[in-house]
């Protein structure tokens, strides 16, 4: 009996020591920050070229405004491009993602074409955005917002759900639907207003070309250079084949954006890289800095080859140096960004303010995030 009691006591002490005395590997923690998920449902027919170009100019700035709120929300974005039956495509869906470079390069691929017969397949497009975009489960601190942007009313295809039926479904899921009408085509205003009203969102009427003011500044090229410099601090990790694939994806995105995006868009992307703590996928520097991974817990075979040759202490030095480099670059970006913002604000004031796509989205987000308690 005494022997059993001693054995039991030993086991209890051992379990207690293992639970509290040993240092456990750091587990990936759940990020409980406020989050915005938003999906843009965009008409990409021939009349929408100006709007699409404006969205390419300002999407980074729209996201940055949210990420720089005091609560520093995370932002995930999805896209639905739509036309009509008989066009090259009816809908193209990019599910909601935190990979904002993927969002941007997808947006860069959009070209205004097709259409021409006025009504478009808005029914299918809105249903795609509400039902198939990969929304998270509704919870406190999560805002889920749709922006339906187009100039033509819906086709009356009976095989697709009515837009007001889809809108009601979205509201039941705690989503908000906003509508932005480009131009003044007959028949669009009434249904766009109904969708926004029933979707508990806002209706906006903007110019056919989107009304976005693209303002070049003396700071754009320097900010673009700093974004490229920040991208060079990226260190991918994980299984070898996945590392190679991720490096290729990241390099392709960097090359595409630096080659084809406007300087203004590149400048605003630089700001995003400075304020977004989840900017890259499978980035060791990011995960160590966010304290979701410890370098000593990463298997050697999951490291890039240059780090595999080093001791754990040497690996830490390399990653710590990259983190320090990032902090320096971020600080420089944010300083220049403040100067750029002041320049843009002054220039917009000279032009009488802005009433375009970006202003409409910003206004809706400001009000709707506040209602969700995201400030």
PyMOL commands that set and color helices and strands:
alter all, ss='L'
color gray80, all
select helices_A, chain A and resi 2-20+46-67+100-109+122-131+163-172+188-198+220-231+240-260+263-275+284-289+295-297+300-302+305-308+312-350+357-371
alter helices_A, ss='H'
color red, helices_A
select strands_A, chain A and resi 35-43+74-82+91-97+142-150+176-182+203-206
alter strands_A, ss='S'
color yellow, strands_A
deselect
rebuild
show_as cartoon
